[in-house]
Amino acid sequence: MKIPLVDLKIQYESIKPEIDIAIQRVIDNTAFIMGKEVAAFEEAFAAYCGARYAVGVSSGTGALFLTLLGYGIGPGDEVITTPFTFFATGEAISQVGARPVFVDVDPVTYNIDPNQIADAITPYTKAIMPVHLYGQPAEMDAINALAKKHDLVVIEDAAQAHGSTYNGQRPGTLGDAACFSFYPSKNLGCFGDGGAVVTNDERLAQRVRSLRDHGRSSKYEHAELGYGHRLDGIQAAILRAKLPHLDDWNEGRRQRAARYSELLADTVVITPQHLPQTTPVYHCYVIRTPQRDRVLQHLRDAGVGVGVHYPIPLHLQPAYRHLELEPGSFPVSETLAGEVLSLPIYAELSDEQQDYVVEHIRQSLDG
Ligand SMILES: *Cc1c(COP(=O)(O)O)cnc(C)c1O
């Protein structure tokens, strides 16, 4: 049996007519960059998140970058975030000229540990950027309380968390702004690069709208220097077609996740835990074991697509050597980097496929 880590084809086939019509509509209108499709998607996605504004941009990284710029964060400033995330989280902070200040993660949720944030706050701190890792919202009440006390902006990296909830509310309303990625394999993905900034902050939404499109104030007038970070019409049309299915797909992922956890309950591997106030969306289903590398190899040999999210914490990346953070600086993140393993998860995954994956995990643990 061959089971891919991500199966984009099977999802496309399930809604092929809706997607094909959407793409053809853009071709017929030739509104390839921005335009009506983008505006309509922005409206639908803001409503879905329960927020006032969504601004479509070129990628999740672009969303993070423009949000930081939009809040005036730059050289001399510090932004607190987790080292246990995709590289782009730290990269966006560095790209605006600010300094990422890492805080280790909680050993149960793998999200930034709010109890360690206060010690990292300095007079230069401007923002906290929690990541809703694998689709589980970070501990936003504690993070927001700290932000309020120290007058900091809270920017959610929601690239893995479309449709998740924290106390019944969705990313985009949990901090000052949330940054989404529509990279094809994300819970809501387009057929290329795409992203969005979702916020209730009217000023920020206007700033990001200007910055994504060359600081344009009218067709030929540029009020400031901006960037080429626009969203394409075809991507927006695909996202509009997919959005109504997102809740079903997320529910499918949750059911698959619950089934994995049940099947693995009597093994030594640690299965994902989530806080009672959250509804996770399982962008990844991640198990944890010190025997990770053996299990990984065995699954690969058996034709199962597996991943490691993430094998190198940001502070140990070559690109961050200049921060001079030694191994041992963030012990929980470093241990997780050696022990986590992502299994195939999507709504269309079958019982047989899951049984096959679990059977091979058991075999590798025995062997
Ligand atoms: C995917 C991802 C990003 C970047 O999104 P792109 O659209 O690929 O630029 C940022 N942060 C996290 C946590 C991600 O998973």
The ligand as an SDF file (V2000), in Angstrom:
LIG
                    3D

 15 15  0  0  0  0  0  0  0  0999 V2000
    3.1130   27.4650    6.0710 C   0  0  0  0  0  0  0  0  0  0  0  0
    3.5380   28.2940    7.2150 C   0  0  0  0  0  0  0  0  0  0  0  0
    3.9920   29.6160    7.0560 C   0  0  0  0  0  0  0  0  0  0  0  0
    4.2990   30.2370    5.7270 C   0  0  0  0  0  0  0  0  0  0  0  0
    3.3030   30.2010    4.7990 O   0  0  0  0  0  0  0  0  0  0  0  0
    3.6510   30.3200    3.2260 P   0  0  0  0  0  0  0  0  0  0  0  0
    2.3270   30.5250    2.6020 O   0  0  0  0  0  0  0  0  0  0  0  0
    4.3030   29.0560    2.8240 O   0  0  0  0  0  0  0  0  0  0  0  0
    4.5550   31.5010    3.0610 O   0  0  0  0  0  0  0  0  0  0  0  0
    4.2530   30.3650    8.1950 C   0  0  0  0  0  0  0  0  0  0  0  0
    4.1060   29.8360    9.4170 N   0  0  0  0  0  0  0  0  0  0  0  0
    3.7040   28.5670    9.6100 C   0  0  0  0  0  0  0  0  0  0  0  0
    3.5480   28.0590   11.0100 C   0  0  0  0  0  0  0  0  0  0  0  0
    3.4210   27.7430    8.5190 C   0  0  0  0  0  0  0  0  0  0  0  0
    3.0280   26.4830    8.7230 O   0  0  0  0  0  0  0  0  0  0  0  0
  1  2  1  0
  2  3  1  0
  2 14  2  0
  3  4  1  0
  3 10  2  0
  4  5  1  0
  5  6  1  0
  6  7  2  0
  6  8  1  0
  6  9  1  0
 10 11  1  0
 11 12  2  0
 12 13  1  0
 12 14  1  0
 14 15  1  0
M  END
$$$$
